[in-house]
Amino acid sequence: MTEEGSSDRQAPQQPELTAITKAYDLVREMTRRVGKFPRDFRFLLGDRILRNVYDTLELLIEAKFSRDKVALLERANLRLEQVRFQVRLAHEEKLISTHQYEVAARLVDEVGRLVGGWRKSRVR
């Protein structure tokens, strides 16, 4: 037992909380990156990236409390796919480094896998 009276073991996280947490991490990462885009790109590509990552996070939060989870998860998945291509474009335009692209792509993939797993658990 720890000082607070709880055991050292952590309770397993619910899949939706993990997806939401990773989506939050993606929002933070992309907010930092887009803020450094040159002005010409910040207000077009940057805004689209941020809109889509925020939409993804909001859709996942909504899905957590909604009865129609599958439709919301499918919409979140679509937004993630858009982000995937937008981040790739940002990398090809040299707006983010290869390392930054790898970090963002890894987060997008991770959120996508978590959303896919969450969706499959609801479809059964």
C-alpha positions as CSV (number, residue, x, y, z in Angstrom):
1,M,0.0,0.0,0.0
2,T,1.1,3.5,-0.7
3,E,0.8,6.4,1.7
4,E,-2.5,7.4,0.3
5,G,-3.9,4.0,1.1
6,S,-4.1,2.6,-2.5
7,S,-2.1,-0.3,-3.8
8,D,0.9,0.1,-6.0
9,R,-1.0,-1.6,-8.9
10,Q,-2.7,0.8,-11.3
11,A,-6.2,0.0,-12.3
12,P,-6.4,-0.9,-16.0
13,Q,-7.5,2.2,-18.0
14,Q,-10.7,2.0,-20.1
15,P,-10.0,2.0,-23.8
16,E,-12.0,5.2,-24.3
17,L,-9.9,7.1,-21.7
18,T,-6.7,5.9,-23.4
19,A,-7.9,7.1,-26.8
20,I,-9.0,10.4,-25.4
21,T,-5.7,10.9,-23.6
22,K,-3.7,10.1,-26.7
23,A,-5.9,12.4,-28.8
24,Y,-5.2,15.1,-26.2
25,D,-1.5,14.5,-26.6
26,L,-1.9,14.8,-30.4
27,V,-3.7,18.2,-29.9
28,R,-0.8,19.5,-27.7
29,E,1.9,18.3,-30.2
30,M,0.2,19.8,-33.2
31,T,-0.6,23.0,-31.4
32,R,3.1,23.5,-30.7
33,R,4.1,22.6,-34.2
34,V,1.5,24.7,-36.1
35,G,2.4,27.8,-34.0
36,K,5.8,27.8,-35.6
37,F,4.5,27.5,-39.2
38,P,5.3,30.4,-41.5
39,R,2.3,32.8,-41.7
40,D,1.4,31.6,-45.3
41,F,0.9,28.1,-44.0
42,R,-0.3,28.7,-40.5
43,F,-3.7,30.2,-41.6
44,L,-4.5,27.5,-44.2
45,L,-2.8,24.2,-43.6
46,G,-2.2,24.9,-39.9
47,D,-5.8,25.8,-39.2
48,R,-7.0,22.7,-40.9
49,I,-4.7,20.5,-38.9
50,L,-5.7,22.1,-35.7
51,R,-9.4,22.0,-36.6
52,N,-9.2,18.3,-37.3
53,V,-7.2,17.3,-34.2
54,Y,-9.6,19.3,-32.0
55,D,-12.6,17.8,-33.8
56,T,-11.1,14.3,-33.2
57,L,-10.7,15.0,-29.5
58,E,-14.2,16.5,-29.2
59,L,-15.8,13.5,-31.1
60,L,-14.0,11.0,-28.8
61,I,-15.2,12.9,-25.7
62,E,-18.7,13.0,-27.1
63,A,-18.6,9.3,-28.0
64,K,-17.7,8.4,-24.4
65,F,-21.0,9.8,-23.2
66,S,-23.2,9.0,-26.2
67,R,-25.4,6.1,-27.0
68,D,-24.4,6.3,-30.7
69,K,-20.8,5.7,-30.2
70,V,-20.0,4.0,-33.5
71,A,-21.1,6.9,-35.7
72,L,-19.0,9.3,-33.6
73,L,-16.0,7.0,-33.7
74,E,-16.3,6.7,-37.4
75,R,-16.3,10.5,-37.8
76,A,-13.3,10.7,-35.5
77,N,-11.5,8.1,-37.6
78,L,-12.2,10.2,-40.7
79,R,-10.7,13.3,-39.1
80,L,-7.6,11.3,-38.1
81,E,-7.2,10.2,-41.7
82,Q,-7.4,13.9,-42.8
83,V,-4.8,14.8,-40.2
84,R,-2.5,12.0,-41.4
85,F,-2.4,13.5,-44.9
86,Q,-2.1,17.1,-43.6
87,V,0.8,16.3,-41.4
88,R,2.5,14.5,-44.3
89,L,2.0,17.6,-46.4
90,A,3.5,19.8,-43.6
91,H,6.5,17.5,-43.6
92,E,6.9,17.6,-47.4
93,E,6.7,21.4,-47.4
94,K,9.4,21.4,-44.7
95,L,7.2,23.0,-42.1
96,I,8.1,20.3,-39.6
97,S,11.3,18.2,-39.3
98,T,11.5,14.5,-39.9
99,H,11.6,13.9,-36.2
100,Q,8.5,16.0,-35.6
101,Y,6.8,14.2,-38.4
102,E,7.6,10.8,-36.9
103,V,6.3,11.9,-33.5
104,A,3.1,13.2,-35.0
105,A,2.6,10.2,-37.3
106,R,3.2,7.8,-34.4
107,L,0.5,9.7,-32.3
108,V,-1.9,9.7,-35.2
109,D,-1.4,5.9,-35.7
110,E,-1.7,5.2,-32.0
111,V,-5.0,7.2,-31.7
112,G,-6.3,5.5,-34.9
113,R,-5.6,2.0,-33.4
114,L,-7.2,2.9,-30.1
115,V,-10.3,4.3,-31.9
116,G,-10.5,1.3,-34.1
117,G,-10.3,-1.0,-31.1
118,W,-12.9,1.0,-29.3
119,R,-15.2,0.9,-32.4
120,K,-14.8,-2.9,-32.8
121,S,-15.7,-3.4,-29.1
122,R,-19.0,-1.5,-29.7
123,V,-19.9,-3.3,-33.0
124,R,-19.9,-6.8,-31.6
